[in-house]
Amino acid sequence: MPPFGRTLRNAYRELRSNYDDPRWRRGRIRDRIITPVHEHIYPTYDGAIDVMAEDWDTLIVLDACRADLFEAYADVSTFDSYRRVTSNASATMEWAERTFSTGRFGDTVCVTANPFISKRAGDSFHDLIEVWRDSFDEDERTVLPGDVAVAAERAHREYPHKRIVVHFMQPHYPFIGSDLRFEGWDPDGFADGSGRKTIHTPWDALQHGLVDLDSVWTAYGENLAHALPAVTDLVATIEGRCVITSDHGNGIGERAWPIPIRVYGHPEGIRTRGLTTVPWAVVENSSRRAITDGPINAAGSVSEQAAERLAALGYGEYIARCAPTHIVSASGFSTRPTRAGTNAFQEV
């Protein structure tokens, strides 16, 4: 059958299977209309910050932290300076690609709790320290902030002449110690599409009216509160200029433009304020680090372990849409070998 005929057939099958699913309809409107408009017409990526071009010694990234959430739970008056900035992404994978994947940062070591950094930018740094590999908490189904802070302190000692990126998983769900848990789906279902309609995140539950906004916002903020003491302690132990920011925010039901559907969670390519306005808090510690360039670490292959971690963190609704890529094993920090695989993921 000619390619156009196959396209029509696939479109018909998709429509027939999903025409009565409002979530599918919203997703198609978002992906086919809103995202192209936001990326290419308005508001685009104009004015978005390039964090790697900014002046800092340590960059602390709080995953999925809206600026207004940060301001509600952190005392911004304690920082040497504070402002809001516009992120270049609305999801971690998009952020990793736009921020790191096209560059070579031999002067930077990245400590990450998020496997998407490994997946999309694993060969961009002098070294990549994958805390999600060896410090994943099976009970909470996430990487706890204390474990990230310990790895970050070690990185500062091991690499005194490198800039350090420290990517915490919080306040991204799963929400630590919260009753708002929707991770009981079968990750295998994402491989064949059978798990697509499952309610598996607090944002899905909020969208479908299973929880109210106040409950989700409180759990979201408390998850940030779990991380802030570890962040504060880390900042107190390191030298130089430290910046605290985020890769993206979260939609909590704000309406998009030009079609006013409500946006929940953090879909890629959506440029609403709730998704792209993030904190930029600066702490000036003692003397600056003397930064030197160096070689880039070599990439390894994607592992099945990454699949398990990403599923637990709530990623995977569009699992088959992403092409395979590479991750890096962290020299001196990870003792588990990388296992070859070709799992693919899409952030939700």
C-alpha positions as CSV (number, residue, x, y, z in Angstrom):
1,M,0.0,0.0,0.0
2,P,1.4,3.5,-0.8
3,P,2.6,5.6,2.2
4,F,-0.4,7.9,2.0
5,G,-2.8,5.0,2.1
6,R,-1.1,3.5,5.1
7,T,-1.3,6.9,6.8
8,L,-5.0,7.1,6.2
9,R,-5.5,3.5,7.4
10,N,-3.5,4.2,10.6
11,A,-5.4,7.4,11.2
12,Y,-8.8,5.6,10.8
13,R,-7.8,2.9,13.2
14,E,-6.6,5.4,15.8
15,L,-9.8,7.4,15.4
16,R,-12.0,4.3,15.6
17,S,-10.2,3.2,18.8
18,N,-10.2,6.5,20.6
19,Y,-13.0,8.7,19.2
20,D,-14.9,8.5,22.5
21,D,-11.9,9.2,24.7
22,P,-11.8,12.9,25.7
23,R,-8.2,12.5,26.9
24,W,-7.1,11.4,23.5
25,R,-8.9,14.3,21.8
26,R,-7.3,16.8,24.1
27,G,-3.9,15.2,23.4
28,R,-4.4,15.4,19.7
29,I,-5.4,19.1,20.0
30,R,-2.4,19.8,22.1
31,D,0.1,17.9,20.0
32,R,-1.2,18.9,16.5
33,I,-2.3,22.5,17.1
34,I,-1.2,24.1,20.4
35,T,2.4,22.8,20.4
36,P,3.2,23.9,16.9
37,V,1.7,27.4,17.6
38,H,3.6,27.8,20.8
39,E,6.9,26.6,19.3
40,H,6.8,28.6,16.1
41,I,4.3,31.5,16.3
42,Y,3.7,32.6,19.9
43,P,5.1,32.7,22.5
44,T,8.0,30.6,21.1
45,Y,11.3,30.2,22.9
46,D,12.2,33.9,22.8
47,G,13.5,35.1,26.2
48,A,14.1,31.6,27.5
49,I,17.2,31.3,29.7
50,D,20.3,29.3,28.6
51,V,21.4,28.0,32.0
52,M,24.8,26.8,30.7
53,A,25.7,30.3,29.5
54,E,24.9,31.8,32.9
55,D,27.6,32.5,35.6
56,W,27.6,29.9,38.4
57,D,29.7,27.2,40.0
58,T,26.9,24.9,41.1
59,L,23.5,24.7,39.5
60,I,20.9,23.0,41.6
61,V,17.9,21.8,39.6
62,L,14.6,21.1,41.4
63,D,12.6,18.9,39.0
64,A,9.2,20.3,37.9
65,C,9.3,23.3,40.3
66,R,7.0,26.2,39.4
67,A,8.3,29.6,40.5
68,D,5.1,30.3,42.6
69,L,5.5,26.9,44.4
70,F,9.1,27.7,45.2
71,E,8.1,31.2,46.5
72,A,5.4,29.6,48.7
73,Y,7.8,27.1,50.4
74,A,11.2,28.8,50.3
75,D,12.1,32.1,52.0
76,V,13.3,33.9,48.9
77,S,14.5,36.8,51.1
78,T,17.4,34.7,52.3
79,F,19.0,34.5,48.9
80,D,21.6,37.0,47.7
81,S,19.3,37.6,44.7
82,Y,16.1,36.1,43.4
83,R,14.1,36.4,40.2
84,R,11.8,34.4,38.0
85,V,13.1,33.2,34.6
86,T,11.6,31.4,31.6
87,S,12.7,27.9,31.0
88,N,13.5,26.7,27.5
89,A,11.3,23.6,28.0
90,S,8.1,22.3,29.6
91,A,9.4,18.7,30.3
92,T,12.7,17.2,31.4
93,M,13.5,15.4,28.2
94,E,12.9,18.5,26.2
95,W,15.0,20.5,28.7
96,A,17.9,18.0,28.5
97,E,17.9,18.1,24.7
98,R,17.7,21.9,24.5
99,T,20.2,22.6,27.3
100,F,22.8,19.8,27.0
101,S,22.5,17.5,24.1
102,T,24.0,19.7,21.4
103,G,26.9,20.9,23.6
104,R,30.1,19.5,25.0
105,F,30.7,20.6,28.6
106,G,34.1,19.3,29.6
107,D,34.1,21.8,32.4
108,T,30.9,20.3,34.0
109,V,30.0,17.3,36.1
110,C,26.3,16.4,36.3
111,V,24.8,14.6,39.3
112,T,21.3,13.5,38.4
113,A,18.4,11.7,40.0
114,N,16.4,11.8,36.7
115,P,17.2,9.1,34.1
116,F,16.2,11.4,31.3
117,I,19.4,13.4,31.7
118,S,21.3,10.1,31.2
119,K,19.1,9.3,28.2
120,R,19.2,12.5,26.4
121,A,22.5,14.1,27.4
122,G,24.6,11.4,28.8
123,D,27.6,12.1,26.7
124,S,27.6,15.9,27.2
125,F,29.6,16.2,30.4
126,H,33.0,15.5,31.8
127,D,31.3,13.0,34.1
128,L,27.7,11.9,34.8
129,I,26.9,10.7,38.3
130,E,23.7,8.7,38.0
131,V,22.2,8.7,41.5
132,W,19.0,7.0,40.1
133,R,21.0,3.8,39.5
134,D,22.2,3.0,43.0
135,S,20.1,5.1,45.3
136,F,16.5,4.5,44.0
137,D,14.2,4.1,47.0
138,E,11.9,1.2,46.3
139,D,9.4,2.1,48.9
140,E,8.9,5.7,47.8
141,R,9.5,4.9,44.1
142,T,11.8,7.8,43.6
143,V,15.3,9.1,44.5
144,L,15.3,10.7,47.9
145,P,16.9,14.2,48.2
146,G,19.4,13.2,50.9
147,D,21.0,10.7,48.5
148,V,21.4,13.3,45.8
149,A,23.0,15.7,48.3
150,V,25.5,13.1,49.4
151,A,26.5,12.3,45.8
152,A,26.7,16.1,45.1
153,E,29.0,16.7,48.1
154,R,31.2,13.9,46.9
155,A,31.3,15.3,43.4
156,H,32.4,18.7,44.7
157,R,35.3,17.0,46.5
158,E,36.3,14.7,43.6
159,Y,36.0,17.5,41.0
160,P,37.2,20.8,42.7
161,H,37.8,22.5,39.3
162,K,34.5,21.7,37.6
163,R,31.1,23.3,37.5
164,I,28.6,20.9,39.1
165,V,25.0,20.4,38.0
166,V,22.9,18.8,40.8
167,H,19.5,17.5,39.6
168,F,17.1,16.6,42.4
169,M,13.9,14.6,41.6
170,Q,11.6,16.7,43.8
171,P,9.1,18.2,43.7
172,H,8.2,16.0,40.8
173,Y,6.0,13.1,41.8
174,P,5.9,10.5,43.3
175,F,5.1,12.7,46.3
176,I,7.1,11.4,49.3
177,G,4.9,10.1,52.1
178,S,1.7,11.2,50.4
179,D,-1.6,9.3,49.9
180,L,-1.8,10.8,46.4
181,R,-0.3,7.8,44.5
182,F,-1.3,6.6,41.1
183,E,1.6,4.5,40.1
184,G,-0.2,1.1,40.1
185,W,-0.1,0.6,36.4
186,D,1.7,-2.1,34.5
187,P,4.7,-0.5,32.7
188,D,4.6,-3.3,30.1
189,G,1.2,-1.9,29.0
190,F,2.9,1.2,27.6
191,A,4.9,-0.9,25.2
192,D,1.8,-2.0,23.3
193,G,-0.4,1.0,24.1
194,S,-2.8,-0.9,26.4
195,G,-1.8,1.3,29.4
196,R,-2.5,4.7,27.8
197,K,-5.8,5.4,29.4
198,T,-4.7,4.5,32.9
199,I,-4.9,7.2,35.6
200,H,-1.3,7.0,36.8
201,T,-0.3,10.5,38.0
202,P,-1.8,13.1,40.4
203,W,-2.2,15.4,37.3
204,D,-4.3,12.8,35.5
205,A,-6.4,12.4,38.7
206,L,-6.8,16.1,39.0
207,Q,-7.8,16.4,35.3
208,H,-10.5,13.7,35.7
209,G,-11.8,15.1,39.0
210,L,-10.6,12.3,41.2
211,V,-8.8,14.7,43.5
212,D,-9.2,18.5,44.1
213,L,-6.6,21.1,43.3
214,D,-5.9,22.0,46.9
215,S,-5.0,18.4,47.7
216,V,-2.6,18.1,44.8
217,W,-1.1,21.6,45.4
218,T,-0.4,20.7,49.0
219,A,1.2,17.4,48.2
220,Y,3.2,19.0,45.5
221,G,4.5,21.7,47.9
222,E,5.2,19.2,50.7
223,N,7.3,17.3,48.2
224,L,9.3,20.4,47.6
225,A,9.6,20.8,51.4
226,H,11.1,17.4,51.6
227,A,13.9,18.5,49.3
228,L,14.6,22.0,50.6
229,P,16.6,21.0,53.8
230,A,18.9,18.8,51.7
231,V,19.4,21.7,49.3
232,T,20.1,24.1,52.1
233,D,22.6,21.9,53.7
234,L,24.3,21.2,50.4
235,V,24.6,24.9,49.6
236,A,26.1,25.5,53.0
237,T,28.9,23.0,52.4
238,I,30.1,24.2,49.0
239,E,32.0,27.2,47.7
240,G,31.4,29.6,44.9
241,R,28.2,30.9,43.3
242,C,25.3,28.5,43.6
243,V,22.0,28.9,41.7
244,I,18.8,27.1,42.5
245,T,16.4,26.7,39.6
246,S,14.1,24.2,37.8
247,D,13.9,22.5,34.4
248,H,10.1,23.2,34.0
249,G,6.9,23.7,36.0
250,N,3.6,21.9,36.0
251,G,0.2,22.7,34.5
252,I,-2.6,22.7,37.2
253,G,-5.5,23.3,34.8
254,E,-4.6,26.6,33.3
255,R,-6.0,27.1,29.8
256,A,-3.8,27.0,26.8
257,W,-3.9,29.2,23.7
258,P,-5.1,29.4,20.9
259,I,-7.5,26.6,21.8
260,P,-8.4,26.9,25.5
261,I,-8.1,23.4,26.7
262,R,-6.8,22.9,30.2
263,V,-3.2,21.8,30.7
264,Y,-2.2,19.3,33.4
265,G,1.3,18.0,34.2
266,H,4.2,18.8,31.9
267,P,3.7,17.9,28.2
268,E,6.5,18.9,25.9
269,G,6.3,22.0,23.7
270,I,3.6,23.9,25.7
271,R,4.7,27.4,26.6
272,T,2.2,28.4,29.3
273,R,3.5,30.4,32.3
274,G,2.8,27.6,34.8
275,L,5.0,25.3,32.7
276,T,7.9,27.6,31.9
277,T,8.2,30.2,34.7
278,V,10.8,28.8,37.2
279,P,12.9,30.2,40.1
280,W,16.4,31.6,39.8
281,A,17.8,31.9,43.4
282,V,21.5,32.9,43.8
283,V,23.7,32.2,46.8
284,E,27.1,33.8,46.9
285,N,29.3,31.6,49.1
286,S,33.1,31.9,49.6
287,S,35.7,32.3,46.8
288,R,34.8,31.0,43.4
289,R,35.9,27.7,42.0
290,A,38.7,27.7,39.5
291,I,37.1,26.0,36.6
292,T,39.1,24.1,34.0
293,D,37.9,22.3,30.8
294,G,38.4,18.6,30.2
295,P,37.4,15.6,28.1
296,I,33.9,14.4,27.6
297,N,32.8,11.0,29.0
298,A,32.0,8.3,26.5
299,A,28.3,7.1,26.2
300,G,27.1,3.6,27.0
301,S,23.9,2.0,25.9
302,V,20.4,2.5,27.3
303,S,19.6,0.1,30.1
304,E,16.5,-1.8,31.2
305,Q,17.1,-0.3,34.7
306,A,16.4,3.1,33.2
307,A,13.1,1.8,32.0
308,E,12.1,0.6,35.5
309,R,13.1,3.9,37.1
310,L,11.3,6.1,34.5
311,A,8.2,4.0,34.8
312,A,8.2,4.4,38.6
313,L,8.7,8.2,38.2
314,G,5.6,8.4,36.0
315,Y,7.0,8.5,32.5
316,G,6.0,6.4,29.7
317,E,2.5,7.2,28.2
318,Y,4.0,7.6,24.7
319,I,6.8,5.0,25.2
320,A,7.0,3.9,21.6
321,R,7.4,7.4,20.1
322,C,11.0,8.1,21.2
323,A,14.1,6.9,19.4
324,P,16.8,5.0,21.4
325,T,19.7,7.0,22.7
326,H,22.5,6.5,25.1
327,I,23.4,6.9,28.7
328,V,26.7,7.2,30.5
329,S,27.9,5.1,33.4
330,A,29.5,7.3,36.1
331,S,33.1,6.6,36.7
332,G,33.8,6.1,40.3
333,F,30.2,6.5,41.4
334,S,28.2,3.6,39.8
335,T,29.1,0.0,40.5
336,R,26.4,-1.6,38.4
337,P,27.2,-2.4,34.8
338,T,25.1,-0.8,32.0
339,R,22.9,-3.4,30.3
340,A,22.2,-3.0,26.6
341,G,18.6,-2.3,25.5
342,T,16.5,-0.3,23.2
343,N,13.7,0.9,25.5
344,A,12.2,4.2,24.4
345,F,10.2,6.7,26.5
346,Q,8.2,9.9,26.2
347,E,7.7,12.1,29.2
348,V,4.2,12.9,30.4
